Amino acid sequence: MENSIWDALLPVVREEVDGLIRSGGRLRAVKLILEAHPGPRPQLRDAVEVMSERAAELQEPGW
C-alpha cells in the first residue's frame, strides 16, 4: 500500500492498526492512525481512507 500517512507510521503502530481492523475495531484503528501520526495530524477523512485501503488489502486472498 502506497500512502504517505501509512508510510509515516511506525511498524509497531501499523501492526496494531492491522490487528484492530482484523478484530472489527475500525473506528479505533482510525483513531490510532490520527493519534500516532508523527507529522501534522491527518484529516479525519484521510485517516478513514487509509484504514479502508488497509482493510481491503487485508481481505485480499493470500493475506
DSSP file (Angstrom, degrees, kcal/mol; ACC not computed):
  #  RESIDUE AA STRUCTURE BP1 BP2  ACC     N-H-->O    O-->H-N    N-H-->O    O-->H-N    TCO  KAPPA ALPHA  PHI   PSI    X-CA   Y-CA   Z-CA
    1    1 A M              0   0    0      0, 0.0     2,-0.8     0, 0.0    53,-0.0   0.000 360.0 360.0 360.0 124.6    0.0    0.0    0.0
    2    2 A E        +     0   0    0      4,-0.1     2,-0.3     5,-0.0     3,-0.1  -0.881 360.0 132.5-102.9 110.6    1.5    3.3   -1.0
    3    3 A N     >  -     0   0    0     -2,-0.8     4,-3.0     1,-0.1     5,-0.2  -0.921  51.4-140.8-157.9 129.1    0.2    6.1    1.2
    4    4 A S  H  > S+     0   0    0     -2,-0.3     4,-1.3     1,-0.2    -1,-0.1   0.837 105.0  50.9 -65.1 -32.4    2.2    8.8    2.9
    5    5 A I  H  > S+     0   0    0      2,-0.2     4,-0.7     1,-0.2     3,-0.3   0.951 114.1  43.5 -68.0 -47.9    0.2    8.7    6.0
    6    6 A W  H >4 S+     0   0    0      1,-0.2     3,-1.1     2,-0.2    -2,-0.2   0.917 112.2  53.9 -61.9 -44.0    0.6    4.9    6.3
    7    7 A D  H 3< S+     0   0    0     -4,-3.0    -1,-0.2     1,-0.2    -2,-0.2   0.801 103.7  56.8 -62.6 -29.6    4.3    5.1    5.4
    8    8 A A  H 3< S+     0   0    0     -4,-1.3    -1,-0.2    -3,-0.3    -2,-0.2   0.681  87.4  96.1 -77.4 -17.8    4.9    7.6    8.2
    9    9 A L  S << S-     0   0    0     -3,-1.1    28,-0.1    -4,-0.7    24,-0.0  -0.470  84.3-108.1 -75.1 144.4    3.5    5.3   10.9
   10   10 A L    >>  -     0   0    0     26,-0.3     4,-2.3    -2,-0.2     3,-0.6  -0.364  29.4-113.4 -64.7 149.4    6.0    3.2   12.9
   11   11 A P  H 3> S+     0   0    0      0, 0.0     4,-2.3     0, 0.0     5,-0.2   0.864 117.6  54.6 -53.9 -38.7    5.9   -0.5   12.1
   12   12 A V  H 3> S+     0   0    0      1,-0.2     4,-1.7     2,-0.2     5,-0.1   0.867 108.6  48.9 -65.6 -34.6    4.6   -1.3   15.6
   13   13 A V  H <> S+     0   0    0     -3,-0.6     4,-2.7     2,-0.2    -1,-0.2   0.900 108.7  53.1 -70.1 -40.9    1.7    1.1   15.0
   14   14 A R  H  X S+     0   0    0     -4,-2.3     4,-2.6     1,-0.2    -2,-0.2   0.913 108.6  50.2 -59.4 -42.3    0.9   -0.5   11.6
   15   15 A E  H  X S+     0   0    0     -4,-2.3     4,-2.3     2,-0.2    -1,-0.2   0.903 110.9  48.8 -62.7 -40.6    0.8   -3.9   13.2
   16   16 A E  H  X S+     0   0    0     -4,-1.7     4,-2.4     2,-0.2    -2,-0.2   0.902 110.2  50.9 -67.0 -40.4   -1.6   -2.6   15.9
   17   17 A V  H  X S+     0   0    0     -4,-2.7     4,-2.6     2,-0.2    -2,-0.2   0.937 110.2  50.1 -60.3 -46.6   -3.8   -0.9   13.2
   18   18 A D  H  X S+     0   0    0     -4,-2.6     4,-2.6     1,-0.2    -2,-0.2   0.915 110.3  50.2 -58.0 -43.8   -3.9   -4.2   11.3
   19   19 A G  H  X S+     0   0    0     -4,-2.3     4,-1.7     1,-0.2     6,-0.2   0.895 110.4  49.5 -62.8 -40.8   -4.9   -6.1   14.5
   20   20 A L  H  <>S+     0   0    0     -4,-2.4     5,-3.3     2,-0.2     4,-0.3   0.916 111.5  48.8 -64.5 -42.9   -7.7   -3.6   15.2
   21   21 A I  H ><5S+     0   0    0     -4,-2.6     3,-1.5     1,-0.2    -2,-0.2   0.938 111.0  50.0 -62.0 -46.5   -9.0   -3.9   11.6
   22   22 A R  H 3<5S+     0   0    0     -4,-2.6    -1,-0.2     1,-0.3    -2,-0.2   0.821 111.6  48.7 -62.3 -31.1   -9.0   -7.7   11.8
   23   23 A S  T 3<5S-     0   0    0     -4,-1.7    -1,-0.3    -5,-0.2    -2,-0.2   0.361 122.9-101.7 -93.4   6.5  -10.8   -7.7   15.1
   24   24 A G  T < 5S+     0   0    0     -3,-1.5     2,-0.9    -4,-0.3     3,-0.3   0.577  83.7 127.9  89.4   9.2  -13.5   -5.3   13.9
   25   25 A G     >< +     0   0    0     -5,-3.3     4,-2.2    -6,-0.2     5,-0.1  -0.374  17.3 144.4 -95.2  56.1  -12.2   -2.2   15.6
   26   26 A R  H  > S+     0   0    0     -2,-0.9     4,-2.2     1,-0.2    -1,-0.2   0.885  71.1  50.5 -64.8 -39.3  -12.1    0.0   12.5
   27   27 A L  H  > S+     0   0    0     -3,-0.3     4,-2.2     1,-0.2    -1,-0.2   0.909 111.3  48.8 -64.9 -40.2  -13.0    3.2   14.4
   28   28 A R  H  > S+     0   0    0      2,-0.2     4,-2.4     1,-0.2    -1,-0.2   0.862 108.5  55.1 -65.8 -34.3  -10.3    2.5   16.9
   29   29 A A  H  X S+     0   0    0     -4,-2.2     4,-2.4     2,-0.2    -2,-0.2   0.914 108.0  48.3 -63.6 -42.8   -7.9    1.9   14.0
   30   30 A V  H  X S+     0   0    0     -4,-2.2     4,-2.4     2,-0.2    -2,-0.2   0.928 111.0  50.6 -62.2 -44.6   -8.8    5.4   12.6
   31   31 A K  H  X S+     0   0    0     -4,-2.2     4,-2.6     1,-0.2    -2,-0.2   0.908 110.2  49.9 -60.7 -42.2   -8.2    7.0   16.0
   32   32 A L  H  X S+     0   0    0     -4,-2.4     4,-2.8     2,-0.2     5,-0.2   0.912 108.7  52.1 -63.8 -42.4   -4.8    5.3   16.3
   33   33 A I  H  X S+     0   0    0     -4,-2.4     4,-1.0     1,-0.2    -1,-0.2   0.926 112.6  46.3 -58.3 -44.9   -3.8    6.5   12.9
   34   34 A L  H  < S+     0   0    0     -4,-2.4     3,-0.2     1,-0.2    -2,-0.2   0.920 118.6  40.2 -63.7 -45.0   -4.8   10.0   13.8
   35   35 A E  H  < S+     0   0    0     -4,-2.6    -2,-0.2     1,-0.2    -1,-0.2   0.804 116.9  46.7 -78.4 -29.5   -3.0   10.0   17.2
   36   36 A A  H  < S+     0   0    0     -4,-2.8   -26,-0.3    -5,-0.2    -1,-0.2   0.551  77.6 116.7 -93.4  -7.8    0.1    8.1   16.2
   37   37 A H     <  -     0   0    0     -4,-1.0   -28,-0.1    -5,-0.2   -31,-0.1  -0.445  56.8-149.9 -65.1 127.5    1.0   10.0   13.1
   38   38 A P  S    S+     0   0    0      0, 0.0    -1,-0.2     0, 0.0     3,-0.1   0.714  74.4  49.9 -75.7 -20.4    4.4   11.7   13.7
   39   39 A G  S    S-     0   0    0      1,-0.3     2,-0.0   -34,-0.1   -34,-0.0   0.015 116.1 -29.7 -96.5-154.7    3.8   14.7   11.5
   40   40 A P  S    S-     0   0    0      0, 0.0    -1,-0.3     0, 0.0     0, 0.0  -0.366  83.8 -92.9 -58.5 140.5    0.9   17.1   11.3
   41   41 A R        -     0   0    0     -3,-0.1    -7,-0.1     1,-0.1    -6,-0.1  -0.339  43.7-123.1 -60.8 128.1   -2.3   15.3   12.3
   42   42 A P        -     0   0    0      0, 0.0     2,-0.1     0, 0.0    -1,-0.1  -0.271  30.5 -98.0 -66.1 158.3   -4.0   13.9    9.2
   43   43 A Q     >  -     0   0    0      1,-0.1     4,-2.1     4,-0.0     3,-0.5  -0.451  33.3-113.1 -72.4 153.1   -7.6   15.0    8.5
   44   44 A L  H  > S+     0   0    0      1,-0.2     4,-2.5     2,-0.2     5,-0.2   0.903 116.1  53.0 -55.3 -46.2  -10.2   12.5    9.6
   45   45 A R  H  > S+     0   0    0      1,-0.2     4,-1.9     2,-0.2    -1,-0.2   0.853 108.7  51.0 -62.3 -33.1  -11.3   11.7    6.1
   46   46 A D  H  > S+     0   0    0     -3,-0.5     4,-2.2     2,-0.2    -1,-0.2   0.894 110.0  48.8 -70.4 -39.5   -7.7   10.9    5.1
   47   47 A A  H  X S+     0   0    0     -4,-2.1     4,-2.4     2,-0.2    -2,-0.2   0.888 110.7  51.0 -66.4 -38.5   -7.3    8.5    8.1
   48   48 A V  H  X S+     0   0    0     -4,-2.5     4,-2.6    -5,-0.2    -1,-0.2   0.899 109.3  51.4 -64.0 -40.2  -10.6    6.8    7.2
   49   49 A E  H  X S+     0   0    0     -4,-1.9     4,-2.6    -5,-0.2     5,-0.2   0.911 109.2  49.9 -63.2 -42.8   -9.3    6.3    3.7
   50   50 A V  H  X S+     0   0    0     -4,-2.2     4,-2.5     1,-0.2    -2,-0.2   0.936 112.3  47.6 -60.0 -47.0   -6.0    4.8    5.0
   51   51 A M  H  X S+     0   0    0     -4,-2.4     4,-2.7     1,-0.2    -2,-0.2   0.911 112.4  49.5 -62.2 -42.4   -8.0    2.4    7.2
   52   52 A S  H  X S+     0   0    0     -4,-2.6     4,-2.2     2,-0.2    -1,-0.2   0.912 111.6  48.0 -64.1 -43.5  -10.3    1.5    4.3
   53   53 A E  H  X S+     0   0    0     -4,-2.6     4,-2.0     2,-0.2    -1,-0.2   0.914 113.6  47.7 -62.8 -42.3   -7.5    0.8    1.9
   54   54 A R  H  X S+     0   0    0     -4,-2.5     4,-2.4    -5,-0.2    -2,-0.2   0.912 109.5  52.8 -67.0 -41.3   -5.7   -1.3    4.5
   55   55 A A  H  X S+     0   0    0     -4,-2.7     4,-1.1     1,-0.2    -1,-0.2   0.901 108.9  50.7 -60.4 -40.6   -8.8   -3.2    5.3
   56   56 A A  H  X S+     0   0    0     -4,-2.2     4,-0.6     1,-0.2     3,-0.3   0.902 110.2  49.7 -64.2 -40.4   -9.3   -4.0    1.6
   57   57 A E  H >< S+     0   0    0     -4,-2.0     3,-0.9     1,-0.2    -2,-0.2   0.896 107.9  53.3 -64.7 -39.2   -5.7   -5.2    1.4
   58   58 A L  H 3< S+     0   0    0     -4,-2.4    -1,-0.2     1,-0.2    -2,-0.2   0.741 107.5  52.3 -69.3 -21.5   -6.1   -7.5    4.5
   59   59 A Q  H 3< S+     0   0    0     -4,-1.1    -1,-0.2    -3,-0.3    -2,-0.2   0.570  85.0 108.3 -89.9  -9.7   -9.1   -9.1    2.9
   60   60 A E  S X< S-     0   0    0     -3,-0.9     3,-1.5    -4,-0.6    -3,-0.0  -0.363  84.8 -93.9 -66.7 146.1   -7.3   -9.9   -0.4
   61   61 A P  T 3  S+     0   0    0      0, 0.0    -1,-0.1     0, 0.0    -2,-0.1  -0.311 111.1  39.6 -57.6 141.3   -6.5  -13.6   -0.9
   62   62 A G  T 3         0   0    0     -3,-0.1    -2,-0.1    -4,-0.1    -3,-0.1   0.288 360.0 360.0 100.9  -9.7   -3.1  -14.5    0.2
   63   63 A W    <         0   0    0     -3,-1.5    -3,-0.1    -5,-0.1    -5,-0.0   0.443 360.0 360.0 -90.3 360.0   -3.1  -12.4    3.4
